[in-house]
Amino acid sequence: MNSLLANGVFPLIVVIAFVAIVLFVESAYLIWNTYKGADARQAERRIRALSAASDRSERTAVLKNRLLSEVPVVERLLLNVPRMHLVDRWLVQSGLDWTVSRLLLLTVGLGFAAHVAMSFLDALPAADWTISLLSGASPAIFVMARRRNRLTKVVQQLPDALDFIARALRAGNALPQALQMVSVNMVDPIAFEFRITHDEINFGVSIQQAMENLATRVPVADMGYFAVAVLVQRDAGGNLSEVLENLSRLIRDRLKFYGKVRVLSTEGRWSAWVLCLLPFALGGLLEFVNHEFISVLWTDPIGIQLTYKVLAMMAIGAFWSYRIVQIRV
């Protein structure tokens, strides 16, 4: 060591080691940023949105076959399963960055975990399988709820976006530039959808196909009306800005009327929730107060049959209560 210090070799080794560590850390960060950074995630999100469109041309085939899983073996298996791209489309419409393989893994994992937990509790087979199925279906239910909320938000933002496009067209801008202005000046999710449409047009997709893809990614009637208005104007001519302003006013009036209907149907919806949850709340209270009285429902054979029949009737009643309060405007 003294000889190394005397010759000045040790400080050189320290400097080289320090430089090597810095270069290693920087290279690791660059690799991570390339595949998992903000730009990479944004690019992956745009590619996933493109893959959720209805374009089946060869130009987009490369994009569509990469998105089901990050594991090549699992990806090849999922590509052989029909309707997997439909599941991927639901994930894109929900705004989640999940892959299909992650959704399937959560479904199987939660269902198996619930089944193992119920086996330790020594529950009835019907209750075991019911809770296991509900636990396994919870990721899909979460995805569909996120999808419904996101599509509802798109519809609520659509009138402002249509007014923006109409003003941009009246100012002399072309439709692609108007779509870009909406993507820049408005917030997600409507900005993201119009940004994808603008990117598709820049990639060489025709406006007709881009509008069809937009209506496919956002499967709501109002977005379909916008796509039809654009396509009809391109084929038959006319004042597109005036058509979009009328469509925006129509959507606003419909949303206002729908809000009034929601307010008037609040009592019915809350009554349905109370009727559906009250038996379970009462059963839990009786289990806490008088276990011997309520335990007959899952210990006695007649009580078990009665419980099954009551649960089936409650499921039918809950379904019809849900259908009654779902008022379409």
C-alpha positions as CSV (number, residue, x, y, z in Angstrom):
1,M,0.0,0.0,0.0
2,N,2.8,2.4,0.9
3,S,4.6,1.6,-2.4
4,L,1.3,2.3,-4.3
5,L,0.9,5.6,-2.5
6,A,4.5,6.5,-3.1
7,N,4.3,5.8,-6.8
8,G,0.9,7.6,-7.1
9,V,-0.9,4.6,-8.4
10,F,-3.5,4.3,-5.7
11,P,-5.1,7.8,-6.3
12,L,-5.2,6.8,-10.0
13,I,-7.1,3.6,-9.1
14,V,-9.5,5.5,-6.9
15,V,-10.2,8.0,-9.8
16,I,-10.7,5.2,-12.3
17,A,-13.1,3.4,-9.9
18,F,-15.0,6.6,-9.3
19,V,-15.4,7.2,-13.0
20,A,-16.4,3.6,-13.6
21,I,-19.1,3.8,-10.9
22,V,-20.4,7.1,-12.3
23,L,-20.6,5.7,-15.8
24,F,-22.3,2.5,-14.6
25,V,-24.9,4.5,-12.7
26,E,-25.5,6.8,-15.7
27,S,-25.8,3.9,-18.2
28,A,-28.3,2.2,-15.9
29,Y,-30.3,5.3,-15.7
30,L,-30.3,5.8,-19.4
31,I,-31.4,2.2,-20.0
32,W,-34.2,2.6,-17.5
33,N,-35.2,5.9,-18.9
34,T,-35.3,4.4,-22.4
35,Y,-37.7,1.6,-21.6
36,K,-39.5,2.9,-18.5
37,G,-39.1,6.7,-18.6
38,A,-41.9,9.3,-19.1
39,D,-41.3,9.5,-22.8
40,A,-41.3,5.7,-23.2
41,R,-44.5,5.4,-21.2
42,Q,-46.2,8.1,-23.3
43,A,-45.1,6.4,-26.5
44,E,-46.3,3.0,-25.2
45,R,-49.6,4.6,-24.3
46,R,-50.0,6.0,-27.7
47,I,-49.2,2.7,-29.4
48,R,-51.7,0.9,-27.1
49,A,-54.3,3.4,-28.1
50,L,-53.5,2.9,-31.8
51,S,-53.8,-0.9,-31.2
52,A,-57.3,-0.4,-29.8
53,A,-58.5,1.1,-33.0
54,S,-60.4,-0.7,-35.7
55,D,-57.8,-0.3,-38.4
56,R,-56.8,-3.8,-39.7
57,S,-54.4,-2.7,-42.4
58,E,-50.9,-4.0,-42.7
59,R,-49.5,-0.6,-41.7
60,T,-50.7,-1.1,-38.1
61,A,-50.3,-4.8,-37.8
62,V,-46.9,-4.4,-36.2
63,L,-48.3,-2.3,-33.5
64,K,-51.1,-4.6,-32.6
65,N,-49.1,-7.7,-31.8
66,R,-46.9,-6.4,-29.1
67,L,-49.3,-5.2,-26.4
68,L,-50.8,-8.2,-24.7
69,S,-47.8,-9.1,-22.5
70,E,-44.3,-8.1,-21.8
71,V,-43.2,-11.8,-21.6
72,P,-42.7,-13.2,-25.1
73,V,-44.0,-16.7,-24.2
74,V,-47.1,-15.4,-22.6
75,E,-47.6,-13.0,-25.5
76,R,-47.5,-15.8,-28.0
77,L,-50.0,-17.8,-26.0
78,L,-52.4,-14.8,-25.7
79,L,-52.2,-14.1,-29.4
80,N,-53.7,-17.5,-30.0
81,V,-56.7,-16.8,-27.8
82,P,-59.6,-15.2,-29.6
83,R,-61.0,-11.8,-28.4
84,M,-57.8,-10.9,-26.5
85,H,-57.5,-7.6,-28.5
86,L,-61.0,-6.8,-27.4
87,V,-59.9,-7.1,-23.8
88,D,-56.9,-4.9,-24.6
89,R,-59.3,-2.3,-26.1
90,W,-61.3,-2.3,-22.9
91,L,-58.0,-1.7,-20.9
92,V,-57.1,1.2,-23.2
93,Q,-60.6,2.7,-22.9
94,S,-60.3,2.5,-19.1
95,G,-57.2,4.6,-19.2
96,L,-55.1,2.0,-17.2
97,D,-51.6,1.1,-18.2
98,W,-52.3,-2.6,-17.5
99,T,-51.6,-5.4,-20.0
100,V,-53.9,-8.3,-20.7
101,S,-51.5,-10.6,-19.0
102,R,-51.5,-8.5,-15.8
103,L,-55.3,-8.5,-15.8
104,L,-55.4,-12.3,-16.2
105,L,-52.8,-12.7,-13.4
106,L,-54.8,-10.5,-11.0
107,T,-57.9,-12.4,-11.9
108,V,-56.4,-15.8,-11.2
109,G,-54.4,-14.7,-8.2
110,L,-57.3,-13.0,-6.4
111,G,-59.6,-15.9,-7.1
112,F,-57.1,-18.4,-5.8
113,A,-56.3,-16.4,-2.7
114,A,-60.0,-16.0,-1.8
115,H,-60.5,-19.8,-2.3
116,V,-57.6,-20.6,0.0
117,A,-58.8,-18.1,2.6
118,M,-62.3,-19.5,2.6
119,S,-61.0,-23.1,2.9
120,F,-59.3,-22.1,6.2
121,L,-62.7,-20.5,7.4
122,D,-64.5,-23.8,6.7
123,A,-67.3,-22.1,4.8
124,L,-70.1,-23.6,2.8
125,P,-69.1,-24.7,-0.7
126,A,-71.5,-22.3,-2.3
127,A,-70.2,-19.4,-0.3
128,D,-66.6,-20.5,-1.0
129,W,-67.1,-20.5,-4.8
130,T,-69.3,-17.4,-4.8
131,I,-66.6,-15.3,-2.9
132,S,-63.8,-16.8,-5.0
133,L,-65.6,-15.9,-8.2
134,L,-66.4,-12.4,-7.0
135,S,-62.8,-11.9,-6.0
136,G,-61.5,-13.2,-9.3
137,A,-64.0,-11.0,-11.2
138,S,-63.1,-7.9,-9.1
139,P,-60.2,-6.7,-11.5
140,A,-62.5,-7.0,-14.5
141,I,-65.2,-5.1,-12.6
142,F,-62.7,-2.4,-11.7
143,V,-61.6,-2.1,-15.3
144,M,-65.2,-1.8,-16.5
145,A,-66.0,0.8,-13.9
146,R,-62.9,2.9,-14.9
147,R,-63.9,2.5,-18.5
148,R,-67.4,3.7,-17.9
149,N,-66.2,6.7,-15.8
150,R,-63.6,7.7,-18.5
151,L,-66.2,7.5,-21.3
152,T,-68.6,9.5,-19.3
153,K,-65.9,12.2,-18.8
154,V,-65.2,12.2,-22.5
155,V,-68.9,12.8,-23.3
156,Q,-68.9,15.7,-20.7
157,Q,-65.8,17.3,-22.3
158,L,-67.0,16.7,-25.9
159,P,-69.2,19.9,-26.3
160,D,-66.3,22.1,-25.3
161,A,-64.0,20.2,-27.7
162,L,-66.5,20.6,-30.6
163,D,-66.9,24.3,-29.9
164,F,-63.1,24.6,-30.0
165,I,-62.9,22.8,-33.3
166,A,-65.7,24.9,-34.8
167,R,-63.9,28.1,-33.8
168,A,-60.6,26.8,-35.2
169,L,-62.2,25.9,-38.5
170,R,-63.9,29.3,-38.7
171,A,-60.5,30.9,-38.1
172,G,-59.2,29.2,-41.3
173,N,-57.4,26.1,-39.8
174,A,-57.7,22.7,-41.3
175,L,-59.3,19.8,-39.4
176,P,-56.0,18.1,-38.4
177,Q,-54.7,21.4,-37.0
178,A,-58.0,21.9,-35.1
179,L,-57.6,18.4,-33.6
180,Q,-54.1,19.3,-32.6
181,M,-55.2,22.5,-30.9
182,V,-57.8,20.5,-28.9
183,S,-55.1,18.0,-27.8
184,V,-52.8,20.8,-26.6
185,N,-55.3,23.1,-25.0
186,M,-57.7,20.7,-23.3
187,V,-57.1,18.1,-20.6
188,D,-57.3,14.3,-20.7
189,P,-59.1,12.1,-21.6
190,I,-60.5,14.1,-24.5
191,A,-57.1,15.6,-25.3
192,F,-55.5,12.2,-25.4
193,E,-58.1,10.8,-27.8
194,F,-57.8,13.7,-30.3
195,R,-54.0,13.6,-30.0
196,I,-54.2,10.0,-31.1
197,T,-56.4,10.9,-34.0
198,H,-54.0,13.7,-35.1
199,D,-51.1,11.3,-34.8
200,E,-52.9,8.8,-37.0
201,I,-53.5,11.4,-39.7
202,N,-49.8,12.4,-39.5
203,F,-48.8,8.7,-39.9
204,G,-50.7,8.5,-43.2
205,V,-54.0,7.2,-42.1
206,S,-56.9,8.7,-44.0
207,I,-59.3,11.0,-42.2
208,Q,-62.1,8.5,-42.8
209,Q,-60.2,5.7,-41.1
210,A,-59.0,8.0,-38.4
211,M,-62.6,9.1,-37.6
212,E,-63.7,5.4,-37.6
213,N,-60.8,4.6,-35.2
214,L,-61.9,7.4,-32.9
215,A,-65.4,6.2,-32.8
216,T,-64.1,2.7,-32.1
217,R,-61.8,3.8,-29.2
218,V,-64.6,5.9,-27.7
219,P,-67.7,3.8,-28.2
220,V,-70.3,6.5,-27.3
221,A,-73.0,7.8,-29.5
222,D,-72.0,11.4,-29.3
223,M,-68.5,10.7,-30.6
224,G,-70.0,8.6,-33.4
225,Y,-72.2,11.7,-34.4
226,F,-69.0,13.8,-34.6
227,A,-67.3,11.2,-36.8
228,V,-70.3,10.9,-39.1
229,A,-70.6,14.7,-39.3
230,V,-66.9,15.0,-40.4
231,L,-67.3,12.2,-43.0
232,V,-70.5,13.5,-44.4
233,Q,-69.0,17.0,-44.7
234,R,-66.1,15.6,-46.6
235,D,-68.3,13.7,-49.0
236,A,-71.2,16.2,-49.4
237,G,-69.7,19.5,-48.4
238,G,-71.2,22.1,-46.2
239,N,-70.3,24.2,-43.2
240,L,-68.7,21.9,-40.8
241,S,-68.2,24.5,-38.1
242,E,-72.0,25.2,-38.0
243,V,-72.7,21.5,-37.8
244,L,-70.3,21.0,-34.9
245,E,-71.8,24.0,-33.0
246,N,-75.3,22.5,-33.5
247,L,-74.1,19.1,-32.3
248,S,-72.4,20.7,-29.3
249,R,-75.6,22.4,-28.3
250,L,-77.5,19.2,-28.8
251,I,-75.1,17.3,-26.5
252,R,-75.2,20.0,-23.9
253,D,-79.0,19.9,-23.8
254,R,-79.1,16.2,-23.6
255,L,-76.6,16.2,-20.7
256,K,-78.6,18.8,-18.9
257,F,-81.8,16.8,-19.3
258,Y,-79.9,13.7,-18.2
259,G,-78.8,15.5,-15.0
260,K,-82.4,16.4,-14.2
261,V,-83.5,12.8,-14.7
262,R,-80.7,11.6,-12.4
263,V,-81.8,14.0,-9.7
264,L,-85.5,12.9,-10.0
265,S,-84.5,9.2,-9.9
266,T,-82.2,9.5,-6.9
267,E,-84.9,8.3,-4.5
268,G,-85.5,5.2,-6.6
269,R,-81.8,4.4,-6.8
270,W,-81.2,4.8,-3.1
271,S,-84.3,2.7,-2.4
272,A,-82.8,-0.1,-4.6
273,W,-79.5,0.1,-2.7
274,V,-81.2,-0.1,0.7
275,L,-83.4,-3.0,-0.3
276,C,-80.3,-4.9,-1.7
277,L,-78.0,-4.3,1.3
278,L,-80.5,-4.4,4.2
279,P,-80.8,-8.2,4.4
280,F,-77.0,-8.6,4.6
281,A,-76.7,-5.9,7.2
282,L,-79.5,-7.5,9.3
283,G,-77.8,-10.9,8.9
284,G,-74.5,-9.5,10.2
285,L,-76.2,-7.8,13.1
286,L,-78.0,-11.0,14.1
287,E,-74.7,-13.0,13.8
288,F,-73.2,-10.6,16.2
289,V,-76.2,-10.5,18.6
290,N,-77.6,-14.0,18.5
291,H,-75.3,-16.5,16.6
292,E,-77.4,-19.6,17.4
293,F,-80.5,-18.0,16.0
294,I,-79.0,-17.1,12.6
295,S,-76.7,-20.1,12.3
296,V,-79.6,-22.3,11.4
297,L,-79.4,-20.8,7.8
298,W,-76.1,-22.6,7.1
299,T,-76.2,-25.5,9.6
300,D,-79.6,-27.0,9.0
301,P,-80.3,-28.6,5.6
302,I,-83.7,-26.8,5.3
303,G,-82.0,-23.5,6.3
304,I,-79.3,-24.1,3.6
305,Q,-81.9,-24.7,0.9
306,L,-83.9,-21.6,2.1
307,T,-80.7,-19.5,2.0
308,Y,-79.9,-20.6,-1.6
309,K,-83.5,-19.7,-2.8
310,V,-83.5,-16.4,-1.0
311,L,-80.1,-15.4,-2.5
312,A,-81.4,-16.4,-6.0
313,M,-84.5,-14.3,-5.5
314,M,-82.5,-11.4,-4.2
315,A,-80.2,-11.5,-7.2
316,I,-83.2,-11.4,-9.5
317,G,-84.6,-8.5,-7.6
318,A,-81.3,-6.6,-7.6
319,F,-81.0,-7.1,-11.3
320,W,-84.5,-5.7,-12.0
321,S,-84.0,-2.8,-9.6
322,Y,-80.8,-1.9,-11.5
323,R,-82.6,-2.1,-14.8
324,I,-85.5,0.1,-13.5
325,V,-83.2,3.0,-12.3
326,Q,-81.1,2.9,-15.5
327,I,-82.8,5.6,-17.5
328,R,-81.3,6.3,-21.0
329,V,-81.6,9.8,-22.4
